[in-house]
């Protein structure tokens, strides 16, 4: 859990309504990775930006491929 985590079903519905498969979704505050997980499930690519190391670790636990610049 992240302090402002949204239900994955809500994010999936938004992604399906406002994008097409193989498009790229940008989440400038990816937090725990709900948007990234929803993108994977709906066959979208994603770019997530996050500065909090604990949030990045949550994304990794969800199986999201995260790259971190130091």
BELNORQUI-V827693 format. One record per pair of residues at least 24 apart in sequence whose ideal C-beta (glycine too) atoms are under 10 Angstrom apart, sorted by the first residue. I is the first residue (numbers start at 1). J is the second residue. If there is no record, write none. Layout:
I;J
I;J
This chain:
1;31
1;32
1;58
2;30
2;31
2;32
2;33
2;34
2;52
2;54
2;55
2;58
2;59
3;31
3;32
3;55
4;29
4;31
4;32
4;34
5;31
5;32
5;33
5;34
5;58
6;31
6;32
6;34
6;35
6;38
7;34
7;38
8;33
8;34
8;35
8;37
8;38
8;41
8;62
9;38
10;34
10;38
11;35
11;36
11;37
11;38
11;39
11;41
11;42
12;37
12;38
12;39
12;41
12;42
12;44
13;38
13;42
14;38
14;42
15;39
15;41
15;42
15;43
15;44
15;46
16;41
16;42
16;44
19;43
19;44
19;45
20;44
21;45
29;55
30;55
30;56
30;58
30;59
30;64
30;66
31;55
31;56
31;58
31;59
32;56
32;57
32;58
32;59
32;61
32;62
32;64
33;57
33;58
33;59
33;60
33;61
33;62
33;63
33;64
33;66
34;58
34;59
34;62
35;59
35;64
36;62
36;63
36;64
36;65
36;66
37;62
37;63
37;64
39;64
40;64
40;65
